[in-house]
Amino acid sequence: MFSCRYNGLVGTHIKVTEFVRDTDCLVCGPGTLIELDTSSTLSEFIKMLEEHPKLLMSKASVTHGGNNLYMQSPEVLEQMTRPNLSIPMFELLKGTPFATVHVSGMAESNGKKVSSLRKLRVAFKGVEEASKMDTTESS
């Protein structure tokens, strides 16, 4: 919605735009909440993404803070990040009680597999500060 406001000076006006927050936006949306045990490995996390009813994501690649935790391709990156699969997510996320990760992979949409990029909020069960994270569910 656009509107113009006259501020009293000749030829000067300010355009006002109403911004609506998109809950699916990778930047301003909250992301999907995923709760993990502190012992859950990256491999278990990726398996959980395949079974999560709101995600159903296969062939997932995972990044956090600009670092590749696991990359499906190209082959050289897959080999470099493969050792992380057996490391607990809590350790990979440097022991923080909650964090935001980005996952890319294939998701099902209307019966077809499509490329997808999702923002996920990871909170660890039993960690005190994790309860402070905004746990409002989102797609």
SULPE-V653063 format. One record per residue. N is the residue number from 1. RES is the residue in one letter. SS is DSSP state (H for helix, E for strand, L for the rest). D_LAST is the distance of its C-alpha to the last C-alpha in whole Angstrom. Layout:
# SULPE-V653063
{{N:RES:SS:D_LAST} {N:RES:SS:D_LAST}}
This chain:
# SULPE-V653063
{{1:M:L:26} {2:F:E:29} {3:S:E:32} {4:C:E:35} {5:R:E:37} {6:Y:E:40} {7:N:L:41} {8:G:L:45} {9:L:L:46} {10:V:L:48} {11:G:L:45} {12:T:L:42} {13:H:E:39} {14:I:E:35} {15:K:E:32} {16:V:E:30} {17:T:E:26} {18:E:L:23} {19:F:L:20} {20:V:L:17} {21:R:L:14} {22:D:L:11} {23:T:L:8} {24:D:L:7} {25:C:L:10} {26:L:L:11} {27:V:L:14} {28:C:L:13} {29:G:L:10} {30:P:L:9} {31:G:L:7} {32:T:E:6} {33:L:E:9} {34:I:E:11} {35:E:E:15} {36:L:E:18} {37:D:L:21} {38:T:L:24} {39:S:L:25} {40:S:L:22} {41:T:E:23} {42:L:H:22} {43:S:H:22} {44:E:H:21} {45:F:H:18} {46:I:H:18} {47:K:H:19} {48:M:H:16} {49:L:H:13} {50:E:H:15} {51:E:H:15} {52:H:L:11} {53:P:L:10} {54:K:L:6} {55:L:L:8} {56:L:L:12} {57:M:E:13} {58:S:E:17} {59:K:E:20} {60:A:E:17} {61:S:E:19} {62:V:E:18} {63:T:E:19} {64:H:E:19} {65:G:L:21} {66:G:L:23} {67:N:E:24} {68:N:E:24} {69:L:E:23} {70:Y:E:23} {71:M:L:23} {72:Q:L:24} {73:S:L:26} {74:P:L:29} {75:E:H:31} {76:V:H:32} {77:L:H:29} {78:E:H:28} {79:Q:H:31} {80:M:H:31} {81:T:H:28} {82:R:H:29} {83:P:H:30} {84:N:H:27} {85:L:H:26} {86:S:H:28} {87:I:L:27} {88:P:E:25} {89:M:H:22} {90:F:H:23} {91:E:H:26} {92:L:H:25} {93:L:L:23} {94:K:L:26} {95:G:L:26} {96:T:L:23} {97:P:L:21} {98:F:E:18} {99:A:E:17} {100:T:E:15} {101:V:E:15} {102:H:E:14} {103:V:E:14} {104:S:E:15} {105:G:E:16} {106:M:E:16} {107:A:E:13} {108:E:E:14} {109:S:E:13} {110:N:L:16} {111:G:L:18} {112:K:E:19} {113:K:E:18} {114:V:E:17} {115:S:E:16} {116:S:E:13} {117:L:E:13} {118:R:E:10} {119:K:E:10} {120:L:E:10} {121:R:E:11} {122:V:E:14} {123:A:E:16} {124:F:E:19} {125:K:L:20} {126:G:L:24} {127:V:L:24} {128:E:H:25} {129:E:H:23} {130:A:H:20} {131:S:H:20} {132:K:H:20} {133:M:L:17} {134:D:L:14} {135:T:L:12} {136:T:L:10} {137:E:L:7} {138:S:L:4} {139:S:L:0}}
